[in-house]
Amino acid sequence: MDFSSFLTSLGTSFVIFIVLMLLFAWLSTRQGNAVVYYPNRILKGLEPWEGGSRTRNPFAWIGEALSSSEQNVIDMSGIDTAVYFVFLSTVLGILVLSGIVLLPALLPVAATDDGVKKNSKTTSNGTFSDLDKLSMANIEEKSPRLWAFLIATYWISVVTYFLSWKAYKHVSALRANALMSPEVKPEQFAVLVRDLPDVTQGQTRKEQVDSYFKSLYAETFYRSMVVTNNKEVDKIWGELEGYKKKLAHAEAIYAESQKKGSSAGTRPTNKTGFLGLCGKKVDSIEYCTEKINELTQKLEAEQKVTLREKQQRSALVFFTSRVTAASAAQSLHAQMVDRWTVTEAPEPRQLVWSNLRIKFFERIIRQYIVYIVVFLTIVFYMIPIGFISALTTLANLKKYLPFLKPIVKQDAIKTVLEAYLPQLALIIFLALLPKLLLFLSKTEGIPSGSHVVRAASGKYFYFTVLNVFIGVTVGGTLFSTFKTIEKHPNRVFELLAKSLPGNATFFLTFVALKFFVGYGLELSRIVPLIIYHLKRKYLCKTEAELKDAWFPGDLGYATRFPGDMLILTIVLCYAVIAPVIIPFGVLYFALGWLILRNQALKVYVPAYESYGKMWPHMHTRVISALLLYQATMLGYFGVVKFYYTPILIPLPILSLIFAYVCRQKFYKAFCHTALEVACQELKETPQMEQIFKSYIPPSLCSEKQEDEQFEDALSQVSRTGSFV
């Protein structure tokens, strides 16, 4: 990539961002767009615009985001979102403190050397020497100037240790304060029990669970709920809900026709065949009403069968004291590890019911199988990633696709292709992966939705780092130096290391594209806005359908956090080699903090609350990125033949020790609720029956059902704790 292509990429990305920001400033003030730009506020019963004014400054959102406090974020989007902003702030602090020292110290050291002229092989084949002069590529081998870069390597590590330790303490305090809240939270009064042993003859599963926990926690045991296989009842319930929505839709169409035409109106019809395209033509309202009556009876019958005959080896157990629940969740209840496994219960909305029945050793086997599948996916995905990164360079396009030569010779087309093609190809290719990783994580047998997201996020992080950072570097280098490696295979590591400064230009444009275009689209919400208005005009007839059309979902941690970590890894690994990348990293995380602050306060609606359980995962990935950075620098200093390279050897060791100390000091409080936290007084007596009912799956709820219908799956313990 030449300098003009780099400037084109940067300039056009910036122009796109400005255009998208201006679009947001205009579109977000339109009354009809409020549900797209302020859904979180609307759902909480607040005015979309601060103060209710639509004539305010269109850029007031910037001041609102900057002036918002951490408590504002917690009130609107919960602890998990606040923890995500702690991560963004911490990373931003690491990069700012690193840049303040590295940019004024290293850029003059590199620029005043003349290594590019002396080295026969410049990192960019002479086409990008202006930026080569600002990197370690311009430093001669064995030069004493390398001392400055070695000291800088230590500086970044020390800054990361200090700020990440400070952040860990802060998040620990946030989690403790949330769990000590006097508000009643159902999950604090329940535990999840799996791996129940065989039931003795003459005893029901309910009686087994009740008698076991009543004997251990006689004073505080409330009741239990045996988990059932809900596959069939969920299917019927889903069909029933679907027909209820269709009925409401048909009635809305009929009412609309009555207003427009005669008082009789036109009754809507539909075909009963595949996707409503074939089959018998019927009156939609009558047909849906008949199906609802039929499915309601079928659902009630299936509910009874499910509760009596489809009980699993797991249960939810409820206590009247959250101290007892916290204590039970971290106690060993049986001599054998695969019996009576007790853990904290997730929130009711988080439970992955289909995974609760999976046995102990089956979960372990599934976990290892998934790890193997993920490993193979990473390895084999690296092949097409490397191929794409190499093929989408202009030189290789002309070489391997000669029919494109007349097109790419055009200066305008050439500049655009060089500026965007490799980065866009990589971003699009990576977009295909998240759903697969979420599916694999769920397959492990994980019981809660937040844990599934954390597991998928971890897989995606390692995938992106290994395939994007390493894959692009290796792929581009192997393609360009294949003949050299073939003649001198022992030089492969030297060639890979020397390719690092040259690849910095690719990653500079990749980071710029991510924060300018990516965050521009995030802020403007052009795609959700278009989809909403199309659905509103052509598909939506009821309030429920309209809400489904504009409902934004959550921040999407499974993909957002690994994307941030990829940028952090890239910036860290190139921070010393090519310090000019640091301002781009600062811009990425500063814009991210600002724009996502606005989105968290006004747009996104949390899907769950895990009280910061994501943080240890985040901290571990930051240290992993730091280790990769330290290993990269150790290897690069070795390649440039700096005699004092062994001075860097303690750094990875220090990072491992730091990670171990953090884990020992903080991690257990994220796995379990500390008893000193759980013992805080509540402002009101918990309504145990409401807590209990909040865990009943929607498919097992029915207005007609009485509690007696649940007697085989749900224990019949009175509200005072004694057996009925």
GILIN-V383397 format. One record per pair of residues at least 6 apart in sequence whose C-alpha atoms are under 6 Angstrom apart, sorted by the first residue. I is the first residue (numbers start at 0). J is the second residue. D is the distance in Angstrom with one decimal. If there is no record, write none. Layout:
i=I j=J d=D
i=I j=J d=D
This chain:
i=1 j=126 d=5.5
i=1 j=127 d=5.5
i=2 j=127 d=6.0
i=4 j=414 d=5.0
i=4 j=418 d=5.1
i=8 j=418 d=4.7
i=12 j=515 d=5.6
i=12 j=516 d=5.9
i=13 j=515 d=5.9
i=16 j=515 d=5.2
i=16 j=516 d=5.7
i=16 j=519 d=4.8
i=19 j=519 d=5.4
i=19 j=523 d=5.7
i=23 j=523 d=4.5
i=24 j=57 d=5.0
i=27 j=36 d=6.0
i=28 j=53 d=6.0
i=35 j=549 d=5.8
i=36 j=602 d=5.9
i=37 j=47 d=5.4
i=37 j=601 d=4.7
i=37 j=602 d=5.1
i=38 j=602 d=5.2
i=39 j=601 d=5.0
i=39 j=602 d=4.9
i=39 j=603 d=6.0
i=39 j=604 d=5.7
i=40 j=47 d=5.9
i=40 j=601 d=5.5
i=64 j=596 d=5.7
i=64 j=597 d=5.4
i=72 j=81 d=5.9
i=73 j=81 d=5.9
i=75 j=600 d=5.7
i=76 j=605 d=5.9
i=78 j=610 d=5.4
i=79 j=610 d=5.8
i=79 j=611 d=4.9
i=91 j=588 d=5.8
i=93 j=159 d=5.8
i=97 j=155 d=5.7
i=106 j=133 d=5.5
i=109 j=133 d=5.4
i=109 j=134 d=5.9
i=109 j=137 d=5.8
i=110 j=132 d=5.0
i=110 j=133 d=5.2
i=114 j=137 d=4.2
i=114 j=138 d=4.9
i=114 j=139 d=4.9
i=115 j=121 d=5.7
i=115 j=137 d=4.9
i=122 j=501 d=4.7
i=123 j=501 d=5.3
i=134 j=576 d=5.7
i=134 j=577 d=4.4
i=135 j=576 d=5.1
i=140 j=639 d=4.8
i=140 j=640 d=5.9
i=141 j=640 d=5.4
i=141 j=641 d=4.7
i=174 j=610 d=5.5
i=174 j=611 d=6.0
i=179 j=676 d=5.4
i=179 j=679 d=5.8
i=181 j=681 d=4.2
i=181 j=682 d=5.2
i=185 j=690 d=5.1
i=186 j=344 d=5.6
i=186 j=345 d=5.9
i=186 j=346 d=5.3
i=187 j=321 d=5.4
i=188 j=317 d=5.7
i=188 j=318 d=5.4
i=188 j=321 d=4.9
i=188 j=324 d=5.6
i=189 j=316 d=5.5
i=189 j=317 d=4.4
i=189 j=324 d=5.9
i=189 j=344 d=5.6
i=190 j=315 d=5.8
i=190 j=316 d=5.4
i=190 j=342 d=5.8
i=190 j=343 d=4.7
i=190 j=344 d=4.4
i=191 j=315 d=4.8
i=191 j=341 d=5.7
i=191 j=342 d=5.3
i=191 j=343 d=5.9
i=191 j=344 d=4.8
i=192 j=313 d=5.4
i=192 j=314 d=5.2
i=192 j=340 d=5.5
i=192 j=341 d=4.5
i=193 j=313 d=4.2
i=193 j=339 d=5.9
i=193 j=340 d=5.1
i=194 j=312 d=5.6
i=194 j=338 d=5.0
i=194 j=339 d=5.4
i=194 j=340 d=5.9
i=194 j=358 d=5.8
i=195 j=312 d=4.8
i=195 j=313 d=5.9
i=195 j=338 d=5.8
i=195 j=339 d=5.3
i=205 j=712 d=5.8
i=205 j=714 d=5.8
i=213 j=220 d=5.9
i=219 j=318 d=5.3
i=219 j=319 d=5.2
i=220 j=318 d=4.6
i=221 j=317 d=5.4
i=221 j=318 d=4.9
i=221 j=720 d=4.9
i=222 j=317 d=5.5
i=222 j=714 d=5.5
i=222 j=716 d=5.5
i=223 j=315 d=5.6
i=223 j=316 d=4.3
i=223 j=317 d=5.9
i=223 j=713 d=5.9
i=223 j=714 d=5.3
i=224 j=314 d=5.4
i=224 j=315 d=5.1
i=224 j=712 d=6.0
i=224 j=713 d=4.5
i=225 j=314 d=4.2
i=225 j=712 d=4.9
i=226 j=310 d=6.0
i=226 j=311 d=5.6
i=226 j=313 d=5.5
i=226 j=314 d=5.0
i=227 j=309 d=5.3
i=227 j=310 d=4.3
i=227 j=311 d=5.3
i=228 j=309 d=5.4
i=232 j=301 d=6.0
i=233 j=698 d=5.5
i=236 j=698 d=5.5
i=239 j=291 d=6.0
i=239 j=294 d=5.9
i=242 j=287 d=5.7
i=246 j=284 d=5.8
i=246 j=287 d=5.5
i=248 j=540 d=5.7
i=251 j=540 d=5.9
i=253 j=266 d=5.4
i=256 j=264 d=5.0
i=256 j=265 d=5.9
i=257 j=264 d=4.1
i=267 j=283 d=5.6
i=268 j=281 d=5.5
i=268 j=282 d=4.5
i=268 j=283 d=4.7
i=269 j=280 d=5.5
i=269 j=281 d=5.6
i=269 j=283 d=5.8
i=270 j=277 d=5.7
i=270 j=278 d=5.4
i=270 j=279 d=5.3
i=270 j=280 d=4.3
i=271 j=278 d=5.2
i=271 j=279 d=5.6
i=272 j=278 d=4.2
i=302 j=699 d=6.0
i=306 j=712 d=5.5
i=307 j=711 d=5.6
i=311 j=356 d=5.6
i=312 j=356 d=5.9
i=322 j=677 d=5.2
i=322 j=678 d=5.6
i=325 j=672 d=5.9
i=328 j=341 d=5.4
i=328 j=342 d=4.4
i=328 j=343 d=5.1
i=337 j=359 d=5.6
i=347 j=694 d=5.1
i=349 j=447 d=5.1
i=349 j=448 d=4.7
i=350 j=446 d=5.9
i=350 j=447 d=4.7
i=351 j=446 d=5.1
i=351 j=447 d=5.4
i=354 j=444 d=4.9
i=354 j=446 d=5.7
i=355 j=446 d=5.9
i=362 j=444 d=5.6
i=365 j=443 d=5.1
i=366 j=443 d=4.9
i=377 j=462 d=5.6
i=381 j=466 d=5.1
i=381 j=470 d=5.8
i=385 j=470 d=5.2
i=385 j=471 d=5.4
i=385 j=474 d=4.1
i=388 j=471 d=5.6
i=389 j=474 d=5.9
i=389 j=475 d=4.7
i=390 j=396 d=6.0
i=391 j=421 d=5.2
i=397 j=404 d=5.5
i=407 j=413 d=5.0
i=422 j=509 d=5.5
i=436 j=455 d=5.3
i=437 j=455 d=5.2
i=440 j=451 d=5.6
i=440 j=454 d=5.9
i=440 j=455 d=5.7
i=441 j=451 d=5.8
i=452 j=557 d=5.2
i=455 j=557 d=5.9
i=456 j=557 d=4.4
i=460 j=561 d=4.6
i=464 j=565 d=6.0
i=484 j=491 d=5.9
i=493 j=638 d=6.0
i=496 j=635 d=5.7
i=514 j=587 d=5.0
i=531 j=548 d=5.4
i=531 j=549 d=5.8
i=539 j=545 d=5.7
i=551 j=603 d=5.7
i=552 j=603 d=5.8
i=552 j=604 d=5.5
i=553 j=603 d=4.9
i=553 j=604 d=5.0
i=553 j=605 d=4.8
i=553 j=606 d=5.8
i=568 j=624 d=5.1
i=571 j=628 d=6.0
i=572 j=628 d=4.4
i=574 j=581 d=5.9
i=612 j=669 d=5.7
i=626 j=651 d=5.8
i=636 j=644 d=5.8
i=716 j=722 d=4.6
i=716 j=723 d=5.6
